[in-house]
Amino acid sequence: MIDVHCHILPGIDDGAQTIDDSIELINIAINDGITHIVATPHIHPGRFDNNIATIDSAYNKVAQWIKRTNAPIKLSTAAEVRISVELLTMLEDNAIPYLGQWEGYDVMLLEMPHSHILPGSDKLIKLLLNNNIRPLIAHPERNKEIMADPSKIQPFIDRGCLLQVTAGSLVGRFGDNAQAVALQLCQQNLVTLIATDGHNKKHRPPKLAEAYALLDEKISGSYSQQLKINVAQLISNKTFND
């Protein structure tokens, strides 16, 4: 299994704070059957002011440990990018690492505010697509406005956005409402992939197996297999640690 949204790099966002935290989360992922991780620290101007340099620095610490211990995991990097006015400048500066490629587009893991859909988001989506960037909306099922009315995500899909649902949402770790919306989106075949959004071992562990098993039960094994194929397709151009 491959996880393409995980906060395991140490000390640069609200995920792992130390290299020991990173190691602990990686071992949880390995024990769950995960073979590849794309680390996606937050780029959230004013809160987590990350860029390619800060991400690469944290990545190198973890990659060195993987190489030294021969841990059975492959690691690469991207970022979870918060919608903000600074995003336009970051695009101009080529300061954002992309998650992968989809149908000829670079894919950006894009995060909305948790409370609502930001006015003007539709204009940003159009701008990104016009610049050959396809947004992958992170955890829409946990956005309060979408939880209240799941149809609010449809205009983003119609404009060409992809959707990433959190594995923990599917198995109930974020409450009944998030679970119901996550399942609904999957049942409507609107989800491109699932990922852990792993942050810590207790409340947000990097685990996928239980969610895939639930999809096998609630929908079908062929559906969960397609989500895995989508992940592999997305990251086919990524470079992982040796």
C-alpha positions in Angstrom: 0.0 0.0 0.0 1.0 3.6 -0.7 0.3 6.6 1.4 0.4 9.9 -0.4 -0.6 12.3 2.4 1.3 12.0 5.7 3.0 14.3 8.1 6.0 12.3 9.2 8.9 14.8 8.6 10.2 16.1 11.9 9.8 19.5 13.3 8.2 21.4 10.4 4.5 21.2 11.0 1.9 19.7 13.4 2.9 16.2 12.6 6.1 14.5 13.8 8.1 16.8 16.1 11.3 14.9 16.4 13.2 12.2 14.4 12.1 9.7 17.0 8.4 10.7 16.3 9.1 10.1 12.5 10.6 6.7 13.2 7.7 5.7 15.3 5.2 6.8 12.7 7.1 5.0 9.9 7.1 1.8 11.9 3.4 2.0 12.4 3.0 2.4 8.6 5.3 -0.5 7.9 3.4 -2.7 10.3 0.2 -1.8 8.6 1.5 -2.9 5.2 2.5 0.5 3.8 5.5 0.3 1.4 5.7 3.8 0.1 5.1 7.2 1.8 4.9 10.6 0.2 5.5 13.0 3.1 3.3 16.1 2.7 4.1 18.7 5.3 1.9 21.8 5.5 2.6 24.9 3.5 0.4 27.3 5.3 1.7 30.9 5.2 1.8 32.5 8.6 1.6 29.2 10.4 3.8 26.7 8.7 6.1 28.7 6.4 7.5 25.7 4.6 9.1 25.6 1.2 11.1 23.1 -0.9 14.3 23.8 1.1 12.7 23.2 4.5 11.0 20.1 3.3 14.2 18.7 1.7 16.1 19.3 4.9 13.6 17.4 7.1 13.4 14.7 4.5 17.1 14.1 4.5 17.1 13.4 8.2 14.5 10.7 7.7 16.0 9.3 4.5 19.4 8.9 6.3 17.8 6.9 9.0 16.0 4.7 6.5 19.3 4.0 4.7 21.2 3.4 7.9 18.7 0.9 9.2 17.6 -0.6 5.9 13.9 0.1 7.0 11.5 -1.5 4.4 9.9 1.8 3.3 10.3 4.1 0.3 10.0 7.8 1.0 9.4 10.9 -1.2 8.1 14.4 -0.6 5.4 16.8 -1.7 3.3 19.2 0.4 -0.2 19.9 1.6 -0.8 23.5 0.4 -3.4 25.7 2.2 -5.5 28.0 0.0 -4.2 31.5 0.6 -3.4 34.7 -1.2 0.3 33.8 -0.9 -0.3 30.8 -3.1 -0.1 32.9 -6.3 3.4 34.2 -5.4 4.6 30.7 -4.5 3.4 29.4 -7.9 5.4 32.2 -9.6 8.5 31.3 -7.6 8.2 27.6 -8.3 8.2 27.1 -4.6 5.7 24.2 -4.3 6.5 20.5 -4.6 3.8 18.6 -6.5 2.4 15.3 -5.5 2.6 13.7 -8.9 1.0 13.8 -12.3 -2.5 13.1 -13.5 -3.4 13.0 -17.2 -0.6 15.4 -18.0 -1.3 17.8 -15.1 0.9 18.4 -12.1 -1.1 17.6 -9.0 -1.2 19.9 -6.0 -2.5 18.5 -2.7 -4.8 21.5 -1.8 -6.2 22.1 1.6 -9.3 24.1 2.3 -10.1 25.7 5.7 -11.8 23.1 8.0 -14.7 25.4 8.8 -16.0 26.5 5.4 -15.4 26.8 1.6 -13.4 30.0 1.1 -15.1 32.5 -1.2 -13.2 32.8 -4.5 -12.0 29.2 -4.3 -13.6 28.6 -7.7 -11.4 31.3 -9.3 -8.3 29.8 -7.7 -9.2 26.4 -9.1 -9.6 27.9 -12.6 -6.2 29.6 -12.3 -4.5 26.4 -11.2 -6.0 24.4 -14.1 -5.0 27.1 -16.6 -1.4 26.7 -15.3 -1.6 22.9 -15.9 -2.0 22.2 -12.2 -4.8 19.8 -11.1 -5.9 20.3 -7.5 -6.4 17.2 -5.3 -8.7 18.4 -2.5 -7.5 17.0 0.8 -10.1 15.5 3.2 -13.2 17.3 1.9 -15.3 15.0 4.2 -13.9 16.9 7.2 -14.8 20.4 6.0 -17.8 21.5 8.1 -19.6 23.2 5.2 -19.3 20.0 3.1 -20.3 17.8 6.0 -23.5 19.9 6.3 -24.2 19.6 2.6 -22.0 17.2 0.7 -23.3 18.5 -2.7 -21.0 21.6 -2.0 -18.1 19.6 -3.3 -19.7 18.9 -6.7 -18.7 22.2 -8.3 -15.0 21.4 -7.6 -15.3 18.0 -9.2 -17.1 19.5 -12.2 -14.2 22.0 -12.6 -11.7 19.1 -12.7 -10.6 18.7 -9.1 -9.6 15.3 -7.7 -10.7 14.2 -4.2 -8.6 12.6 -1.4 -10.6 11.0 1.5 -8.9 10.3 4.8 -8.6 6.6 5.8 -9.4 7.6 9.4 -12.6 9.2 8.4 -13.8 6.0 6.7 -13.3 4.0 9.9 -14.8 6.6 12.2 -11.8 8.3 13.8 -13.2 11.8 12.9 -16.7 11.2 14.0 -20.0 10.0 12.5 -20.5 12.9 10.2 -17.1 12.7 8.5 -17.5 9.0 8.2 -20.9 9.3 6.6 -19.7 11.8 4.1 -16.6 9.9 3.3 -18.6 6.7 2.6 -21.1 8.7 0.5 -18.4 10.2 -1.6 -16.9 6.7 -2.2 -20.3 5.2 -2.9 -20.9 7.9 -5.5 -17.5 7.1 -7.1 -16.3 10.6 -6.6 -13.1 9.8 -4.6 -9.8 9.5 -6.5 -7.8 8.0 -3.6 -7.5 7.5 0.1 -4.6 8.5 2.3 -3.8 8.5 6.0 -3.1 12.2 6.7 -1.1 10.6 9.5 0.1 13.0 12.2 0.7 11.0 15.4 0.4 7.5 16.8 -2.6 7.9 19.0 -5.3 9.9 17.2 -4.1 10.1 13.6 -1.9 7.1 12.9 -0.6 6.4 9.4 -2.8 3.4 8.7 -4.6 2.3 5.5 -5.4 -1.4 5.8 -8.6 -1.0 7.9 -10.0 1.6 5.5 -9.4 -0.6 2.5 -11.0 -3.5 4.2 -14.1 -1.4 5.0 -14.3 -0.4 1.4 -14.1 -4.0 0.4 -17.0 -4.7 2.7 -19.2 -1.7 2.0 -18.6 -1.2 -1.7 -16.4 -3.8 -3.4 -12.9 -5.1 -3.6 -12.6 -3.9 -7.2 -13.4 -0.3 -6.0 -10.6 -0.3 -3.4 -8.3 -1.8 -5.9 -9.0 1.0 -8.3 -8.2 3.5 -5.6 -4.8 1.8 -5.2 -4.2 1.9 -8.9 -5.0 5.6 -8.9 -2.4 6.2 -6.2 0.2 4.3 -8.2 -0.6 6.2 -11.4 -0.4 9.5 -9.5 3.1 9.0 -8.2 4.5 7.1 -11.1 6.9 10.0 -11.8 8.1 10.4 -8.2 11.6 9.8 -7.1 11.9 7.8 -3.9 14.9 7.2 -1.6 17.2 4.4 -2.6 
